[in-house]
């Protein structure tokens, strides 16, 4: 059942966000369910194609009307912290890790600004596609694109309800525009007025995750996160690589980390006047040693 749900989810993401193209051993968004919640990850797939990019829908000029998004009842603050970590930080941290001087996939790494917001947001696939896996209610369960809505229009709304940031289509175009040779993960193409996400071959760029994975030609890794500390307004996360399958587990049953990626502190403003009951006001990033 989980495999079938994952397949449906990947197909949905491909249709709504990325079109139909992919590259050999490319990076794809995936989500798996566990006893502790939902884990967003990026894994290697092997689907050949001549293109390294896919594009989503053609833009039509529409006015943006902010809609209220329902939130599940009874969620604790700790559960909200977990949902933010898994949905927004794990996928973004993978792209953060595999970046290098030769392969530039993110525009912003440290400053909490509109560019970082957009890149964190666009990598949070379940803010666009409704989840299909069972488990406890999650804070983003009702946050997804409406039927007939473009990803750009929804992104404008998501920037509002997640960050309380007002942004226009023109600003998104300016911040995310790319040239033909750019490898940025999140991209806006003026030729068809659409958002797109790139594909990354972990094997082609020989991403070193452990001391031996490149030599062993092994790229079956994903990311997970743990909460280091939290209080009433902030939460600090460690994000790290784990094998997709492994015999080594932590005491709580989760796969043991094989390499740290980043420590991220997210600051929240909780208020019932916000659509989700909170907004994110700051993200501070510290690369692991």
C-alpha positions as a Markdown table, in Angstrom:
| # | Residue | x | y | z |
|---|---|---|---|---|
| 1 | Unk | 0.0 | 0.0 | 0.0 |
| 2 | Unk | 2.8 | 2.4 | 0.9 |
| 3 | Unk | 4.6 | 1.8 | -2.4 |
| 4 | Unk | 1.4 | 2.4 | -4.3 |
| 5 | Unk | 0.7 | 5.6 | -2.5 |
| 6 | Unk | 4.3 | 6.8 | -3.1 |
| 7 | Unk | 3.9 | 6.0 | -6.8 |
| 8 | Unk | 0.7 | 8.0 | -7.0 |
| 9 | Unk | 2.3 | 10.9 | -5.1 |
| 10 | Unk | 5.3 | 11.0 | -7.4 |
| 11 | Unk | 3.1 | 11.0 | -10.4 |
| 12 | Unk | 1.0 | 13.8 | -8.9 |
| 13 | Unk | 4.1 | 15.9 | -8.2 |
| 14 | Unk | 5.4 | 15.3 | -11.7 |
| 15 | Unk | 2.1 | 16.4 | -13.3 |
| 16 | Unk | 1.4 | 19.5 | -11.2 |
| 17 | Unk | 4.9 | 20.9 | -10.7 |
| 18 | Unk | 7.3 | 19.5 | -13.1 |
| 19 | Unk | 5.8 | 18.2 | -16.3 |
| 20 | Unk | 7.0 | 14.9 | -17.7 |
| 21 | Unk | 10.8 | 15.0 | -18.1 |
| 22 | Unk | 13.5 | 13.6 | -15.9 |
| 23 | Unk | 17.1 | 12.6 | -16.0 |
| 24 | Unk | 18.9 | 9.4 | -15.3 |
| 25 | Unk | 19.4 | 8.8 | -11.5 |
| 26 | Unk | 17.8 | 12.1 | -10.8 |
| 27 | Unk | 16.6 | 13.6 | -7.5 |
| 28 | Unk | 12.9 | 13.3 | -6.8 |
| 29 | Unk | 10.7 | 14.3 | -4.0 |
| 30 | Unk | 9.3 | 11.4 | -1.9 |
| 31 | Unk | 7.4 | 11.1 | 1.3 |
| 32 | Unk | 7.1 | 8.1 | 3.7 |
| 33 | Unk | 5.0 | 7.6 | 6.7 |
| 34 | Unk | 6.3 | 6.5 | 10.1 |
| 35 | Unk | 5.1 | 6.3 | 13.7 |
| 36 | Unk | 6.5 | 9.7 | 14.3 |
| 37 | Unk | 4.9 | 11.5 | 11.4 |
| 38 | Unk | 5.7 | 12.1 | 7.7 |
| 39 | Unk | 9.2 | 12.3 | 6.3 |
| 40 | Unk | 9.9 | 14.3 | 3.2 |
| 41 | Unk | 13.0 | 13.1 | 1.3 |
| 42 | Unk | 14.8 | 13.1 | -2.0 |
| 43 | Unk | 15.9 | 9.8 | -3.5 |
| 44 | Unk | 17.6 | 8.6 | -6.7 |
| 45 | Unk | 15.6 | 7.3 | -9.6 |
| 46 | Unk | 16.6 | 6.0 | -12.9 |
| 47 | Unk | 14.5 | 7.4 | -15.7 |
| 48 | Unk | 16.4 | 8.5 | -18.8 |
| 49 | Unk | 15.7 | 11.7 | -20.6 |
| 50 | Unk | 17.5 | 14.3 | -22.7 |
| 51 | Unk | 16.3 | 17.2 | -20.6 |
| 52 | Unk | 17.6 | 18.3 | -17.2 |
| 53 | Unk | 14.5 | 20.5 | -16.4 |
| 54 | Unk | 10.8 | 20.3 | -16.4 |
| 55 | Unk | 8.3 | 23.1 | -16.5 |
| 56 | Unk | 4.8 | 23.4 | -15.1 |
| 57 | Unk | 1.7 | 25.1 | -16.4 |
| 58 | Unk | 1.5 | 28.2 | -18.6 |
| 59 | Unk | 0.7 | 31.3 | -16.7 |
| 60 | Unk | -2.6 | 33.1 | -17.2 |
| 61 | Unk | -3.2 | 36.6 | -15.7 |
| 62 | Unk | -5.4 | 36.3 | -12.6 |
| 63 | Unk | -6.0 | 38.4 | -9.6 |
| 64 | Unk | -4.9 | 36.9 | -6.3 |
| 65 | Unk | -7.6 | 36.5 | -3.7 |
| 66 | Unk | -6.2 | 35.2 | -0.4 |
| 67 | Unk | -8.2 | 32.2 | 0.9 |
| 68 | Unk | -8.3 | 30.9 | 4.5 |
| 69 | Unk | -6.7 | 27.5 | 4.9 |
| 70 | Unk | -8.3 | 25.2 | 7.5 |
| 71 | Unk | -6.0 | 23.5 | 10.0 |
| 72 | Unk | -6.5 | 20.2 | 11.8 |
| 73 | Unk | -7.8 | 20.6 | 15.4 |
| 74 | Unk | -5.9 | 19.4 | 18.4 |
| 75 | Unk | -2.3 | 19.7 | 17.1 |
| 76 | Unk | 0.3 | 20.4 | 19.8 |
| 77 | Unk | 3.1 | 22.9 | 19.3 |
| 78 | Unk | 5.6 | 20.0 | 19.2 |
| 79 | Unk | 3.6 | 18.3 | 16.4 |
| 80 | Unk | 3.6 | 21.6 | 14.4 |
| 81 | Unk | 7.4 | 21.8 | 14.9 |
| 82 | Unk | 7.8 | 18.3 | 13.5 |
| 83 | Unk | 5.6 | 19.0 | 10.5 |
| 84 | Unk | 7.5 | 22.1 | 9.6 |
| 85 | Unk | 10.8 | 20.3 | 9.9 |
| 86 | Unk | 9.9 | 17.3 | 7.8 |
| 87 | Unk | 7.9 | 19.3 | 5.2 |
| 88 | Unk | 10.1 | 22.3 | 4.7 |
| 89 | Unk | 13.6 | 21.5 | 5.8 |
| 90 | Unk | 14.6 | 18.0 | 4.9 |
| 91 | Unk | 14.3 | 18.4 | 1.1 |
| 92 | Unk | 15.8 | 21.8 | 1.1 |
| 93 | Unk | 18.8 | 20.6 | 3.2 |
| 94 | Unk | 19.6 | 17.9 | 0.6 |
| 95 | Unk | 19.9 | 20.5 | -2.1 |
| 96 | Unk | 21.9 | 22.6 | 0.3 |
| 97 | Unk | 24.3 | 19.7 | 0.9 |
| 98 | Unk | 25.0 | 18.6 | -2.6 |
| 99 | Unk | 25.7 | 22.2 | -3.9 |
| 100 | Unk | 29.3 | 23.0 | -4.8 |
| 101 | Unk | 31.3 | 25.5 | -6.8 |
| 102 | Unk | 30.5 | 23.5 | -10.0 |
| 103 | Unk | 26.9 | 22.8 | -9.3 |
| 104 | Unk | 24.9 | 25.8 | -7.9 |
| 105 | Unk | 21.3 | 24.7 | -7.1 |
| 106 | Unk | 20.3 | 27.3 | -4.5 |
| 107 | Unk | 20.5 | 31.1 | -4.7 |
| 108 | Unk | 20.4 | 31.8 | -1.0 |
| 109 | Unk | 22.1 | 29.8 | 1.8 |
| 110 | Unk | 22.1 | 32.0 | 4.9 |
| 111 | Unk | 20.0 | 35.2 | 4.7 |
| 112 | Unk | 16.3 | 34.9 | 5.5 |
| 113 | Unk | 14.8 | 36.8 | 2.6 |
| 114 | Unk | 12.2 | 36.4 | -0.2 |
| 115 | Unk | 14.6 | 34.2 | -2.2 |
| 116 | Unk | 15.2 | 31.7 | 0.7 |
| 117 | Unk | 11.4 | 31.7 | 1.4 |
| 118 | Unk | 10.6 | 30.8 | -2.2 |
| 119 | Unk | 13.2 | 28.1 | -2.4 |
| 120 | Unk | 12.3 | 26.5 | 0.9 |
| 121 | Unk | 8.6 | 26.7 | -0.1 |
| 122 | Unk | 8.9 | 25.2 | -3.5 |
| 123 | Unk | 10.9 | 22.2 | -2.2 |
| 124 | Unk | 8.1 | 21.6 | 0.3 |
| 125 | Unk | 6.1 | 19.4 | -2.1 |
| 126 | Unk | 3.2 | 18.8 | 0.3 |
| 127 | Unk | 2.4 | 22.4 | 0.4 |
| 128 | Unk | 1.4 | 22.0 | -3.3 |
| 129 | Unk | 0.1 | 18.4 | -3.5 |
| 130 | Unk | -2.2 | 17.1 | -0.8 |
| 131 | Unk | -0.7 | 14.1 | 1.1 |
| 132 | Unk | -2.0 | 10.6 | 0.3 |
| 133 | Unk | -0.5 | 8.7 | 3.2 |
| 134 | Unk | -2.3 | 7.8 | 6.4 |
| 135 | Unk | -1.1 | 8.9 | 9.8 |
| 136 | Unk | -2.0 | 11.6 | 12.4 |
| 137 | Unk | -3.4 | 15.0 | 11.2 |
| 138 | Unk | -0.6 | 17.4 | 10.1 |
| 139 | Unk | -0.5 | 21.2 | 10.0 |
| 140 | Unk | -0.3 | 21.4 | 6.2 |
| 141 | Unk | -3.0 | 18.8 | 5.4 |
| 142 | Unk | -5.3 | 21.4 | 3.8 |
| 143 | Unk | -2.6 | 23.5 | 2.1 |
| 144 | Unk | -2.4 | 22.6 | -1.6 |
| 145 | Unk | -3.2 | 24.0 | -5.0 |
| 146 | Unk | -6.8 | 24.3 | -5.9 |
| 147 | Unk | -8.2 | 22.8 | -9.1 |
| 148 | Unk | -7.3 | 25.0 | -12.0 |
| 149 | Unk | -5.0 | 27.1 | -9.9 |
| 150 | Unk | -1.5 | 27.8 | -11.3 |
| 151 | Unk | 1.6 | 27.1 | -9.1 |
| 152 | Unk | 2.6 | 30.7 | -9.3 |
| 153 | Unk | -0.7 | 32.0 | -8.0 |
| 154 | Unk | -0.6 | 29.4 | -5.2 |
| 155 | Unk | 3.0 | 30.3 | -4.4 |
| 156 | Unk | 1.9 | 33.9 | -3.9 |
| 157 | Unk | -0.8 | 32.7 | -1.5 |
| 158 | Unk | 1.6 | 30.3 | 0.3 |
| 159 | Unk | 4.1 | 33.1 | 0.8 |
| 160 | Unk | 1.3 | 35.0 | 2.5 |
| 161 | Unk | 0.0 | 32.3 | 4.9 |
| 162 | Unk | 3.4 | 30.8 | 5.7 |
| 163 | Unk | 5.7 | 33.8 | 6.0 |
| 164 | Unk | 3.2 | 36.8 | 6.0 |
| 165 | Unk | 5.1 | 38.0 | 2.9 |
| 166 | Unk | 3.3 | 39.9 | 0.2 |
| 167 | Unk | 5.0 | 39.2 | -3.2 |
| 168 | Unk | 3.9 | 39.7 | -6.8 |
| 169 | Unk | 4.2 | 37.6 | -9.9 |
| 170 | Unk | 6.8 | 40.1 | -11.2 |
| 171 | Unk | 8.9 | 39.8 | -8.1 |
| 172 | Unk | 8.9 | 36.0 | -8.3 |
| 173 | Unk | 9.9 | 36.3 | -12.0 |
| 174 | Unk | 12.8 | 38.6 | -11.0 |
| 175 | Unk | 14.0 | 36.5 | -8.1 |
| 176 | Unk | 13.7 | 33.1 | -9.9 |
| 177 | Unk | 14.5 | 33.8 | -13.5 |
| 178 | Unk | 17.3 | 31.7 | -15.0 |
| 179 | Unk | 19.5 | 31.6 | -18.1 |
| 180 | Unk | 20.0 | 28.5 | -20.2 |
| 181 | Unk | 23.0 | 27.3 | -18.3 |
| 182 | Unk | 21.7 | 27.9 | -14.7 |
| 183 | Unk | 21.2 | 24.8 | -12.5 |
| 184 | Unk | 19.0 | 26.4 | -9.9 |
| 185 | Unk | 16.5 | 24.0 | -8.5 |
| 186 | Unk | 13.6 | 26.5 | -8.4 |
| 187 | Unk | 13.2 | 28.3 | -11.7 |
| 188 | Unk | 10.9 | 30.7 | -13.5 |
| 189 | Unk | 10.9 | 30.6 | -17.3 |
| 190 | Unk | 9.8 | 33.8 | -19.0 |
| 191 | Unk | 9.3 | 31.9 | -22.3 |
| 192 | Unk | 6.1 | 30.2 | -20.9 |
| 193 | Unk | 5.6 | 32.1 | -17.6 |
| 194 | Unk | 5.9 | 29.0 | -15.5 |
| 195 | Unk | 7.7 | 27.6 | -12.4 |
| 196 | Unk | 9.8 | 24.5 | -12.7 |
| 197 | Unk | 12.1 | 22.4 | -10.6 |
| 198 | Unk | 15.4 | 21.0 | -11.7 |
| 199 | Unk | 16.7 | 17.4 | -11.6 |
| 200 | Unk | 20.0 | 16.4 | -10.1 |
| 201 | Unk | 21.9 | 13.2 | -10.7 |
| 202 | Unk | 23.6 | 12.3 | -7.4 |
| 203 | Unk | 25.7 | 9.7 | -9.3 |
| 204 | Unk | 26.8 | 12.0 | -12.1 |
| 205 | Unk | 28.2 | 14.6 | -9.7 |
| 206 | Unk | 29.5 | 11.9 | -7.3 |
| 207 | Unk | 27.9 | 13.2 | -4.2 |
| 208 | Unk | 30.0 | 12.0 | -1.2 |
| 209 | Unk | 27.6 | 11.0 | 1.6 |
| 210 | Unk | 29.8 | 8.5 | 3.4 |
| 211 | Unk | 33.5 | 7.6 | 3.1 |
| 212 | Unk | 32.8 | 4.8 | 0.7 |
| 213 | Unk | 29.5 | 5.5 | -1.1 |
| 214 | Unk | 31.1 | 6.9 | -4.2 |
| 215 | Unk | 33.5 | 4.0 | -4.5 |
| 216 | Unk | 30.7 | 1.6 | -3.9 |
| 217 | Unk | 28.4 | 3.4 | -6.4 |
| 218 | Unk | 25.8 | 3.6 | -3.7 |
| 219 | Unk | 23.4 | 6.7 | -3.6 |
| 220 | Unk | 20.5 | 5.2 | -1.8 |
| 221 | Unk | 20.3 | 7.8 | 0.9 |
| 222 | Unk | 17.6 | 10.2 | 2.2 |
| 223 | Unk | 17.4 | 12.8 | 4.9 |
| 224 | Unk | 15.8 | 12.9 | 8.3 |
| 225 | Unk | 15.7 | 15.4 | 11.0 |
| 226 | Unk | 15.6 | 15.6 | 14.8 |
| 227 | Unk | 14.5 | 18.4 | 17.1 |
| 228 | Unk | 17.5 | 19.5 | 19.2 |
| 229 | Unk | 15.6 | 22.0 | 21.3 |
| 230 | Unk | 12.5 | 24.1 | 21.3 |
| 231 | Unk | 10.6 | 26.7 | 23.2 |
| 232 | Unk | 7.3 | 28.7 | 22.8 |
| 233 | Unk | 8.6 | 30.6 | 19.7 |
| 234 | Unk | 11.5 | 28.7 | 18.1 |
| 235 | Unk | 12.7 | 25.2 | 17.2 |
| 236 | Unk | 16.2 | 24.0 | 16.4 |
| 237 | Unk | 16.6 | 21.0 | 14.1 |
| 238 | Unk | 19.5 | 18.8 | 13.1 |
| 239 | Unk | 19.1 | 17.5 | 9.5 |
| 240 | Unk | 21.2 | 14.5 | 8.4 |
| 241 | Unk | 21.6 | 11.8 | 5.8 |
| 242 | Unk | 20.3 | 8.3 | 6.5 |
| 243 | Unk | 20.4 | 5.2 | 4.3 |
| 244 | Unk | 17.1 | 4.4 | 2.6 |
| 245 | Unk | 17.5 | 0.9 | 4.0 |
| 246 | Unk | 19.8 | -0.1 | 6.9 |
| 247 | Unk | 20.2 | -2.6 | 9.7 |
| 248 | Unk | 21.3 | 0.1 | 12.1 |
| 249 | Unk | 18.5 | 1.9 | 13.9 |
| 250 | Unk | 18.2 | 4.5 | 16.6 |
| 251 | Unk | 16.4 | 3.4 | 19.9 |
| 252 | Unk | 13.1 | 4.9 | 18.6 |
| 253 | Unk | 13.3 | 2.7 | 15.4 |
| 254 | Unk | 14.4 | 5.4 | 12.9 |
| 255 | Unk | 17.4 | 4.8 | 10.7 |
| 256 | Unk | 20.7 | 6.0 | 12.2 |
| 257 | Unk | 22.4 | 9.1 | 10.7 |
| 258 | Unk | 25.5 | 8.6 | 8.5 |
| 259 | Unk | 26.4 | 12.3 | 8.0 |
| 260 | Unk | 25.2 | 15.6 | 9.4 |
| 261 | Unk | 24.1 | 18.2 | 7.0 |
| 262 | Unk | 22.9 | 21.3 | 8.8 |
| 263 | Unk | 21.5 | 22.8 | 12.0 |
| 264 | Unk | 18.5 | 25.0 | 11.4 |
| 265 | Unk | 16.7 | 27.3 | 13.9 |
| 266 | Unk | 13.2 | 28.4 | 12.9 |
| 267 | Unk | 11.5 | 31.2 | 14.7 |
| 268 | Unk | 7.7 | 31.3 | 14.8 |
| 269 | Unk | 5.0 | 33.9 | 15.6 |
| 270 | Unk | 1.9 | 32.1 | 17.0 |
| 271 | Unk | -1.4 | 33.9 | 16.7 |
| 272 | Unk | -4.9 | 32.8 | 16.0 |
| 273 | Unk | -5.3 | 35.5 | 13.4 |
| 274 | Unk | -2.9 | 33.7 | 11.0 |
| 275 | Unk | -4.4 | 31.1 | 8.6 |
| 276 | Unk | -2.3 | 28.3 | 10.1 |
| 277 | Unk | -2.2 | 29.8 | 13.6 |
| 278 | Unk | 1.5 | 30.8 | 13.0 |
| 279 | Unk | 3.9 | 32.3 | 10.6 |
| 280 | Unk | 7.6 | 31.7 | 10.2 |
| 281 | Unk | 9.6 | 34.9 | 10.9 |
| 282 | Unk | 13.2 | 33.7 | 10.7 |
| 283 | Unk | 15.3 | 30.8 | 9.5 |
| 284 | Unk | 19.0 | 30.6 | 10.7 |
| 285 | Unk | 21.2 | 28.0 | 9.0 |
| 286 | Unk | 24.5 | 26.6 | 10.3 |
| 287 | Unk | 26.4 | 24.1 | 8.1 |
| 288 | Unk | 27.6 | 21.0 | 9.9 |
| 289 | Unk | 31.3 | 20.4 | 10.3 |
